Amino acid sequence: MSQATIRNIIQALSAFKSRRRRHANYEEALRQIKRFPPHLLADVSVT
């Protein structure tokens, strides 16, 4: 395998891992938001 191919594979894996990490952070944020009382949630706009 060439160096470029190996580098591309490593970059793809790195991007995949960071995407999974961002998704996990998003899921955790949603869980945190669900703990808030409804009257406070009305003031927060989630996009």
ABEGO torsion letter per residue (X at the ends): XBAAAAAAAAAAAAAAAAAAAAAAAAAAAAAAAAABBAAAAAABBBX
